[in-house]
Amino acid sequence: MVQYSPHYKAYDYPELSRRITEQEYGKVTQLLGNCHCVVLSDDGVERQCAIRGNMRKRVWIANGDFVLISLRSFQDYKADII
C-alpha cells in the first residue's frame, strides 16, 4: 500500500487505471511466489495471475491489494496483473 503524506493535495494522488474490455478489477487473496498470486475478480471467479515483467521489483503487491487484471482469451482461470 502507498502511504500518503498529509501535505499532498487531492490532485497529487495517483489516478486509478480505467478498465476496458477484457480487463477486470480484483483483490489479491494469496501470494504464491515466483511472481504469481491468486486474485478474486469482480465476477466472483478466483484466477491465478502473473505479475507482468515491467512491474516486477518496482511495484510491491501484498494480500488485500486491489489490482487491475487482463483476462486471457484462451485460458479462463488465468490472467495477468497490469
C-alpha positions in Angstrom: 0.0 0.0 0.0 1.1 3.5 -0.7 1.4 5.8 2.3 0.3 9.4 1.6 1.7 12.4 3.4 -0.8 15.0 4.8 1.0 17.6 2.6 -0.4 16.1 -0.6 -3.2 17.8 -2.4 -6.1 15.8 -3.8 -4.7 16.2 -7.3 -1.3 14.7 -6.3 -2.7 11.2 -5.7 -2.1 8.7 -8.4 -5.1 8.1 -10.7 -6.8 4.7 -10.9 -6.4 2.9 -14.2 -9.7 2.7 -16.1 -10.7 -0.8 -17.1 -11.5 -1.5 -20.7 -12.8 -4.7 -22.4 -11.1 -7.9 -21.4 -10.0 -6.3 -18.1 -11.4 -6.5 -14.6 -10.6 -5.3 -11.1 -9.7 -7.9 -8.4 -8.5 -8.4 -4.9 -5.3 -10.3 -4.1 -6.2 -13.2 -1.8 -2.9 -15.2 -1.8 0.7 -14.8 -2.9 2.1 -18.0 -4.5 5.7 -17.0 -5.1 7.6 -16.6 -8.4 5.5 -13.5 -9.3 2.2 -15.4 -9.2 -0.8 -14.8 -7.0 -4.5 -15.7 -6.6 -6.9 -12.9 -7.3 -10.7 -12.8 -6.6 -12.1 -10.9 -9.6 -15.3 -8.8 -9.7 -17.3 -11.6 -11.3 -16.6 -13.9 -8.4 -14.0 -16.1 -10.1 -10.7 -16.9 -8.5 -7.9 -16.6 -11.0 -4.2 -17.4 -10.9 -2.4 -14.2 -12.0 1.1 -13.5 -13.1 2.7 -10.1 -12.4 4.0 -8.5 -15.6 7.7 -8.2 -16.2 7.8 -4.4 -16.1 6.1 -4.4 -12.6 8.5 -6.9 -11.0 10.7 -5.4 -8.3 9.1 -1.9 -9.0 5.6 -2.4 -7.6 5.1 -4.4 -4.5 1.8 -6.3 -4.2 0.5 -7.6 -0.9 -2.6 -9.6 0.3 -5.7 -7.4 0.2 -4.5 -5.1 -2.6 -6.8 -4.2 -5.4 -5.3 -4.7 -8.8 -6.3 -4.4 -12.5 -6.1 -7.7 -14.3 -6.1 -8.5 -18.0 -8.1 -11.6 -18.9 -6.7 -14.2 -21.3 -8.9 -15.3 -24.1 -7.5 -18.8 -24.3 -7.4 -19.6 -20.5 -10.4 -18.8 -18.3 -8.8 -19.2 -14.9 -5.5 -17.4 -15.6 -4.9 -13.7 -16.0 -2.1 -11.0 -15.9 -1.8 -8.2 -13.4 -1.3 -4.9 -15.3 
